[in-house]
Amino acid sequence: MRSAPPAYDGSVLADIVSSTLDRISPLQGRLADLKAVCGDLPPARDLAAALAAPGLGVIGEIKRRSPSAGPIAPDVDPAATAAAYVAGGAVAVSVLTEPAFFDGSLEDLALARGAVGVPLLRKDFTLCPEQIWEARVAGADAVLLIVAILGDGQLDELVGVAGEAALAAVVEAHDAAEVGRAVAAGAAILGVNNRDLATFVTDLSVAERMAPLIGRGAIRVAESGVSNPDGARRMAVAGYDAILVGEAAVRAHDPAGFVSSLIAAAGGPE
């Protein structure tokens, strides 16, 4: 297991990876126990099917803070917010569970799980199989795999573990090389992050440039940077099946109305 992504040495991402390695240490050796618990759980909800439905799918995110923006919605109610997203037409909900830099938790995921029936994505910095099985136990239907922090062998392994756990894997890339690695790993759902993880600068043109490299073999998700209907329309025109919206959605006075406006702008139902 790598200690930090070499291309991001000295960056916030490297600090997050280091913190995550410390956090997951107690999980080591618990794989068999986590798998045993999963044997009694109901089937996971199908994120791929939800995202592949006609129109631009919206994944609304529960996000308390970020390293770039600082506090975003520190007092967010995960259950009420998730329910509002779904009322507005969101096909899935993403929940940040990283605690040190995003103030997230598995408790937030559990609260969202109790409020909605759509697929839930555990958004965290996944580095080991135990985290994937932990996500399944906590009620997630999908996990995030960030290409930038995983070696090829690690990425292949974790895609396989997600399949074994019956969870979808959203494989996240930011540039052409990472998209190529995600495709080579067999990503069924490929997310393009418009936010540079080294500088945290957001640019919607990243997803527009990466779309042709993905082809139609994977479901395409544009992540970060969509803050209004115009941004949603751009991602739909670029060929994305879904967008993941965090900061703008959780800050919205009317989250349901905000999600609905994104769907309508991309040609979905009012």
N, C-alpha and C positions, 0 to 999 in steps of 0.2 A: 504494500500500500504506500503510495507516494506521500511525501511529507508536505510538498507544496508544488504547484504547477510551475515548471521552470520558466515558461514564457512570462509569468506574472510575478516573478521574485520581487519582493519589496512592495507589492501592491496590497490593497485591501483584500483582494481575492486570496492571496497567499495567507494573509492573517486569518481569514475565515476558514480556509482549509485546515490550518494548524489548530484553530480552536475546535473545529469539528472532530479532528482526530482525537483530541483530548476528551471531547464529549462522548464519543462512541466507544471509548475504551471499555466501559462496563458492559457493553453489549457483547464483547468478544467471548466466545464460548457458550453463548445462549441460543445458538442457531437451532439446535434440536428442540429446545423448549418452545421457541417461537413457532416453529413449524407444527408442533403438536397442537398448540392453541388454534392455529389456522384450520386444522382439520374439522373443527366444529362450527366454523363460520359460514354464513350464507355466501352464495357466489358474488364475486365482485361485479359492479355495474360496468357496462361496456362503454368506455370512453371513446374508442375509435368509432363505434356506431353513432354515438351522439355527435361527434365532430363531422362525420361524413354526411349528415342530414343536409337537405337542400338549404341554400342560403349561407350567410356568414355566421358561423357559430361564435358565441361570446362565452369566454371563461372569465367569470368575475373572481377577483382575488381578495382574500382576507389578509391585509398587510398593515401591521402596526407602525413600522418604521423601516428605514433603509439607511445604509451607510452614506448615501449621497444626499438624501432629502432630510435626514434626521427624523424626528417624530412626524408621522403622517396621520395616524388615527389611533393614538395610544389607548383610548377607551372604547374602541370598536366592540360591538356585540356580535360575535361570530355567527350566532344562530340567526339573529334578526337580519343581519346584513346578507348572509347567504340566502335566506328566504326572500329578501327583496330582490336580489340578483335574479333568482329563478322566476319570481313574479314578473320581472321585466323581460324574460325570455332567455336568460342564460342557460346554456345546455350543460354546463359543468361549473364547478367551483374549485378554485385553487386556494390552498391554505399554507401560508408560510409557517414552518415549524422550527426554524433556526432561532435559537434564543439569544445569543450574544450580540448579534449585529442587527437582527430584525425583530427582537422581542416576541418571537413566535413560540408556539408550544404545541405538543400533541393534544393538549386540552382544547385548544382552539379548534383543532380538527374534529375532535369528538363532539364539540358543541355544534359545529356545522353539520356533522353527520346526523345528529339528532333532529335537525331542522329541515333537511332537504333530502330528496330521493334521487337527485342527479349524481353522476359520477363526481368523486372528489379526487383532486390531485394533491398529493403531499409534495409541496415545494420545499426542498432542502438541498443540502450538499451531500449527495449520496456517494459514499466511498466504499461501502462494504455490504455483503449480502444480508447481514443482520438488520441493517436499516430498512431494507426492502420488506423483509418479513415483519419487522416492527410496524411498518406502515400498514401492512395488511391487517395486523391485529388491531391497530388503532381505528380502522374503518376506512382507510384510503382505497381507492380503486385504481390509482395510477401513481407512479413516482417520476421524479425528474432526474435525468442523467445528463450532467453537464460535460460535454466533450472536452472542454478546456482543462478540466481537473482530473481527467482519467486517461491513463495509457490505453493503447489499443487492446491489450489483453484484458485489462480491467473493464473496459467498455463492453467488450464481447461477453465477458463473464456476467456482468450485471444485467445486460439485456436478456441473457439466458435465465438468470435468477428471477427476473421480473416475470418472464413467461412461466417459469415453474410455480411461482406464487399466484399465477392467474391475474397479475396486475399489468396494466398497460405501462409502457415506458415512453415518456416524452423525452426524446433525445435532443438536447439543445446545442445549437451551433451559432457562431457569430460571423465567421468568415468562410471563404471558399474551401480552405483546407479542412476546416472542421466539418463543413457540410459533406465533403467527400468522405471523411472518416465515419460520420453518422450513417451515410448511405451504405458504406462498406460493412458496417456493423449490423445492417439489416433493420434499421429503424423503421417501424411502421407508422410512427407519429414523429415528425421532425419539426422541432421548434426553432425558429430563427430569432435570436435575441437582438433587438435593435439597440440595446445598451452595451457599450464596450465595457467589459468587466475590468479592464485596467484603468480606464479614465472615468467610467460611469457616464460618459456622454451618450445621449440618445439621438439616433438618426434613422428615420423611417426608410430612407433610401437603402439602408443595409438589407432589409427584407426584400425590397424591390429588386436589388441586384442578385440576391441569392436564389430567388424563386426559380429561375430557369435551370439552376444547377441541381435542383431537387428532383425534377421530373414528376411524373404522376404515380410513381411507385409508393409514395408515402403520403399520408395526410399532412398538410402543411399548416403550421400554427405560427402566426407572427406574435412575438412577445415584446412587451414594453413599448412605450412611446405613443400609443394611441390615447389621445386625451379629448377627442371630439369626433363628431360624425365625419368630418372630412378625412381624418386619419383612418377611420374604419373603411371609408369608401376606397381610399388608396390601397389598402391591404386587400380588399376584395378584387379590385381591378388587377392587382399584381398576381392574383391566382391563389390566394390563401383561403383555406377552408374555415379557419377560425382565427380569432385574436384572443390573446390573454391580456386583460386590462386590470391593473392593480391600483396604482396611486390615484388616478383620476376617478376610478369607480368608488374607492373607499372614502374619498374626500367629498363625493357628490352629496348634495343635500337630499336628493331624491334618487337613490341608487337604482330603483326599478325603472324610473323614467329615463335615467342616463343610459342604462343598458338597452332599453327599447329604442332610444334615439340612434344608437350605433347600428342596431339591426336594421332599422328603417332606412338609414343612410346607405347601407350596403345592398339595398333592394329587397330586404325581408319584409314581413308583415308589419303594419303599424301597430 
